[in-house]
Amino acid sequence: MHTELNEFDSTLIRRGRSALSFADMVAFAQTVHDRPIDKLLEELPQIARLSDTKFNLATKVLRRRFCSEGGDDQIKLRVIGNDIAANSSSIWVADRIRSIFIGEDSDTEIKSAFVGAE
């Protein structure tokens, strides 16, 4: 897991990596919530590399955001997410990205968006 700060990281990723206190974690979650979806999609590989706690927090916020999108948009976001996962630097990162879109309460229709896409 990569935790050192990089001057080329986005504000979101820097905030996530440096978050230690409860207030820092709240600010990180708020940044995820407020960030435009297209920027979040670009940052998925870096989000996937955050610590488990920070990744899980981001995942909860992202799932809520993605679920608020319409049905067709949700499918498009899942396809884009799968494409990003498929081009990831590692299987671990790819699996974490896919896990954002396939939650515990997801039905088979959601999961079918990834079948055969690898």
Short mmCIF file of the C-alpha atoms (twelve columns), coordinates in Angstrom:
data_MODEL
# 
_entry.id   MODEL 
# 
loop_
_atom_site.group_PDB 
_atom_site.id 
_atom_site.type_symbol 
_atom_site.label_atom_id 
_atom_site.label_alt_id 
_atom_site.label_comp_id 
_atom_site.label_asym_id 
_atom_site.label_seq_id 
_atom_site.Cartn_x 
_atom_site.Cartn_y 
_atom_site.Cartn_z 
_atom_site.pdbx_PDB_model_num 
ATOM 1   C CA . MET A 1   0.000   0.000   0.000   1 
ATOM 2   C CA . HIS A 2   1.386   3.395   -1.019  1 
ATOM 3   C CA . THR A 3   1.078   5.950   1.783   1 
ATOM 4   C CA . GLU A 4   3.705   8.584   1.084   1 
ATOM 5   C CA . LEU A 5   2.408   11.894  -0.183  1 
ATOM 6   C CA . ASN A 6   3.160   12.806  -3.775  1 
ATOM 7   C CA . GLU A 7   3.065   16.362  -5.104  1 
ATOM 8   C CA . PHE A 8   1.151   15.106  -8.166  1 
ATOM 9   C CA . ASP A 9   -1.645  13.530  -6.110  1 
ATOM 10  C CA . SER A 10  -5.037  15.203  -6.187  1 
ATOM 11  C CA . THR A 11  -6.404  16.982  -3.141  1 
ATOM 12  C CA . LEU A 12  -8.692  14.012  -2.531  1 
ATOM 13  C CA . ILE A 13  -5.843  11.497  -2.495  1 
ATOM 14  C CA . ARG A 14  -3.591  13.734  -0.362  1 
ATOM 15  C CA . ARG A 15  -6.457  14.259  2.074   1 
ATOM 16  C CA . GLY A 16  -7.113  10.518  2.203   1 
ATOM 17  C CA . ARG A 17  -3.491  9.568   2.750   1 
ATOM 18  C CA . SER A 18  -2.922  12.150  5.452   1 
ATOM 19  C CA . ALA A 19  -6.214  11.664  7.334   1 
ATOM 20  C CA . LEU A 20  -5.518  10.521  10.893  1 
ATOM 21  C CA . SER A 21  -8.110  12.122  13.142  1 
ATOM 22  C CA . PHE A 22  -11.875 11.778  13.062  1 
ATOM 23  C CA . ALA A 23  -12.131 15.330  11.701  1 
ATOM 24  C CA . ASP A 24  -9.657  14.448  8.931   1 
ATOM 25  C CA . MET A 25  -11.699 11.381  8.003   1 
ATOM 26  C CA . VAL A 26  -14.902 13.442  7.901   1 
ATOM 27  C CA . ALA A 27  -13.191 15.981  5.626   1 
ATOM 28  C CA . PHE A 28  -11.972 13.153  3.389   1 
ATOM 29  C CA . ALA A 29  -15.477 11.642  3.176   1 
ATOM 30  C CA . GLN A 30  -16.933 15.058  2.380   1 
ATOM 31  C CA . THR A 31  -14.380 15.541  -0.388  1 
ATOM 32  C CA . VAL A 32  -15.383 12.181  -1.895  1 
ATOM 33  C CA . HIS A 33  -19.038 13.189  -1.647  1 
ATOM 34  C CA . ASP A 34  -18.519 16.594  -3.269  1 
ATOM 35  C CA . ARG A 35  -16.116 15.535  -6.023  1 
ATOM 36  C CA . PRO A 36  -17.507 15.332  -9.573  1 
ATOM 37  C CA . ILE A 37  -18.137 11.720  -10.627 1 
ATOM 38  C CA . ASP A 38  -15.806 11.947  -13.634 1 
ATOM 39  C CA . LYS A 39  -12.924 13.024  -11.375 1 
ATOM 40  C CA . LEU A 40  -13.704 10.204  -8.949  1 
ATOM 41  C CA . LEU A 41  -13.590 7.689   -11.766 1 
ATOM 42  C CA . GLU A 42  -10.149 8.965   -12.795 1 
ATOM 43  C CA . GLU A 43  -8.964  8.600   -9.205  1 
ATOM 44  C CA . LEU A 44  -10.295 5.089   -8.578  1 
ATOM 45  C CA . PRO A 45  -6.853  3.409   -8.834  1 
ATOM 46  C CA . GLN A 46  -5.411  5.817   -6.252  1 
ATOM 47  C CA . ILE A 47  -8.474  5.454   -4.012  1 
ATOM 48  C CA . ALA A 48  -8.062  1.670   -4.204  1 
ATOM 49  C CA . ARG A 49  -4.502  2.011   -2.881  1 
ATOM 50  C CA . LEU A 50  -5.561  3.813   0.306   1 
ATOM 51  C CA . SER A 51  -5.534  1.968   3.643   1 
ATOM 52  C CA . ASP A 52  -8.417  -0.417  4.298   1 
ATOM 53  C CA . THR A 53  -10.177 2.030   6.627   1 
ATOM 54  C CA . LYS A 54  -9.950  4.931   4.201   1 
ATOM 55  C CA . PHE A 55  -10.855 2.783   1.216   1 
ATOM 56  C CA . ASN A 56  -13.896 1.378   3.035   1 
ATOM 57  C CA . LEU A 57  -15.028 4.889   3.977   1 
ATOM 58  C CA . ALA A 58  -14.604 6.082   0.382   1 
ATOM 59  C CA . THR A 59  -16.425 2.970   -0.874  1 
ATOM 60  C CA . LYS A 60  -19.470 3.693   1.304   1 
ATOM 61  C CA . VAL A 61  -19.651 7.261   0.009   1 
ATOM 62  C CA . LEU A 62  -19.050 6.210   -3.611  1 
ATOM 63  C CA . ARG A 63  -21.716 3.507   -3.487  1 
ATOM 64  C CA . ARG A 64  -24.220 6.004   -2.149  1 
ATOM 65  C CA . ARG A 65  -23.299 8.419   -4.938  1 
ATOM 66  C CA . PHE A 66  -23.458 5.781   -7.672  1 
ATOM 67  C CA . CYS A 67  -26.768 4.407   -6.364  1 
ATOM 68  C CA . SER A 68  -28.294 7.882   -6.582  1 
ATOM 69  C CA . GLU A 69  -27.700 7.842   -10.337 1 
ATOM 70  C CA . GLY A 70  -30.415 6.594   -12.698 1 
ATOM 71  C CA . GLY A 71  -30.449 2.951   -13.826 1 
ATOM 72  C CA . ASP A 72  -28.794 3.557   -17.213 1 
ATOM 73  C CA . ASP A 73  -26.175 5.810   -15.637 1 
ATOM 74  C CA . GLN A 74  -25.450 3.182   -12.987 1 
ATOM 75  C CA . ILE A 75  -24.769 0.621   -15.695 1 
ATOM 76  C CA . LYS A 76  -22.503 3.059   -17.549 1 
ATOM 77  C CA . LEU A 77  -20.588 3.818   -14.335 1 
ATOM 78  C CA . ARG A 78  -20.121 0.097   -13.663 1 
ATOM 79  C CA . VAL A 79  -18.826 -0.480  -17.184 1 
ATOM 80  C CA . ILE A 80  -16.414 2.448   -16.845 1 
ATOM 81  C CA . GLY A 81  -15.341 1.158   -13.433 1 
ATOM 82  C CA . ASN A 82  -14.722 -2.280  -14.887 1 
ATOM 83  C CA . ASP A 83  -12.651 -0.782  -17.724 1 
ATOM 84  C CA . ILE A 84  -10.572 1.141   -15.203 1 
ATOM 85  C CA . ALA A 85  -10.140 -2.032  -13.128 1 
ATOM 86  C CA . ALA A 86  -9.123  -4.020  -16.218 1 
ATOM 87  C CA . ASN A 87  -6.355  -1.503  -16.925 1 
ATOM 88  C CA . SER A 88  -5.114  -1.369  -13.328 1 
ATOM 89  C CA . SER A 89  -1.546  -2.046  -12.336 1 
ATOM 90  C CA . SER A 90  -2.425  -5.022  -10.153 1 
ATOM 91  C CA . ILE A 91  -5.122  -7.589  -9.565  1 
ATOM 92  C CA . TRP A 92  -5.479  -6.308  -5.992  1 
ATOM 93  C CA . VAL A 93  -6.252  -2.759  -7.194  1 
ATOM 94  C CA . ALA A 94  -8.625  -4.097  -9.865  1 
ATOM 95  C CA . ASP A 95  -10.505 -6.216  -7.323  1 
ATOM 96  C CA . ARG A 96  -10.873 -3.262  -4.977  1 
ATOM 97  C CA . ILE A 97  -12.207 -1.054  -7.781  1 
ATOM 98  C CA . ARG A 98  -14.733 -3.717  -8.781  1 
ATOM 99  C CA . SER A 99  -15.803 -4.113  -5.159  1 
ATOM 100 C CA . ILE A 100 -16.980 -0.502  -5.140  1 
ATOM 101 C CA . PHE A 101 -19.583 -1.320  -7.763  1 
ATOM 102 C CA . ILE A 102 -20.583 -4.750  -6.451  1 
ATOM 103 C CA . GLY A 103 -21.783 -4.385  -2.884  1 
ATOM 104 C CA . GLU A 104 -23.053 -6.945  -0.444  1 
ATOM 105 C CA . ASP A 105 -26.625 -5.960  -1.257  1 
ATOM 106 C CA . SER A 106 -26.145 -5.974  -5.038  1 
ATOM 107 C CA . ASP A 107 -28.386 -8.193  -7.086  1 
ATOM 108 C CA . THR A 108 -27.436 -10.474 -9.964  1 
ATOM 109 C CA . GLU A 109 -28.300 -7.799  -12.538 1 
ATOM 110 C CA . ILE A 110 -25.545 -5.573  -11.148 1 
ATOM 111 C CA . LYS A 111 -23.058 -8.427  -11.057 1 
ATOM 112 C CA . SER A 112 -23.901 -9.382  -14.629 1 
ATOM 113 C CA . ALA A 113 -22.398 -6.087  -15.841 1 
ATOM 114 C CA . PHE A 114 -18.994 -7.617  -15.069 1 
ATOM 115 C CA . VAL A 115 -19.495 -11.148 -16.361 1 
ATOM 116 C CA . GLY A 116 -17.156 -11.764 -19.259 1 
ATOM 117 C CA . ALA A 117 -15.729 -8.241  -19.081 1 
ATOM 118 C CA . GLU A 118 -12.316 -9.328  -17.874 1 
# 
